[in-house]
Amino acid sequence: MGELFDALRQEADKRPNSNKRDERLREFLGDAGWKDLIKAAKDSSITNAVIHRVIKNKGFPISYTAIARLRQDLAKS
């Protein structure tokens, strides 16, 4: 591919503020909640929409897209 495409791909792969988001959510959920989130991220029967709805209902403001990215990251680990 060309140089422009490589630059675009590199920029697209960056995850803005993912560390801050992860830290804030981890603090909000606590250790037990974070472990449950990791378990849910690896369970394909639990959708992103369900995870998003539950976390949002608990009072943590987060977008659906952020949940999808976080889930992707957690499922890899």
GIJOLIN-V744773 format. One record per pair of residues at least 24 apart in sequence whose C-alpha atoms are under 10 Angstrom apart, sorted by sequence separation. I is the first residue (numbers start at 1). J is the second residue. D is the distance in Angstrom with one decimal. If there is no record, write none. Layout:
{{I	J	D} {I	J	D}}
This chain:
{{47	71	9.9} {48	72	10.0} {29	55	8.8} {41	67	9.5} {28	55	9.8} {41	68	9.3} {29	58	9.2} {41	70	8.4} {42	71	7.9} {25	55	9.1} {28	58	9.5} {41	71	5.1} {42	72	8.9} {28	59	9.1} {29	60	9.0} {40	71	8.5} {41	72	7.6} {44	75	9.9} {28	60	7.4} {38	70	9.6} {41	73	8.9} {42	74	7.5} {43	75	8.7} {37	70	9.9} {38	71	7.8} {41	74	6.3} {42	75	5.1} {37	71	8.5} {40	74	9.5} {41	75	5.6} {42	76	8.5} {25	60	7.5} {38	73	9.7} {39	74	8.9} {40	75	9.0} {41	76	9.4} {42	77	9.3} {24	60	9.2} {25	61	9.4} {38	74	6.0} {39	75	8.6} {25	62	8.9} {37	74	8.6} {38	75	7.3} {38	77	8.9} {21	62	8.7} {22	66	9.7} {21	66	8.3} {21	67	9.9} {18	66	8.3} {22	70	7.6} {17	66	10.0} {21	70	8.8} {16	66	9.9} {15	66	9.6} {18	69	8.5} {19	70	9.9} {18	70	7.7} {15	69	8.3} {15	70	9.8} {18	73	9.6}}
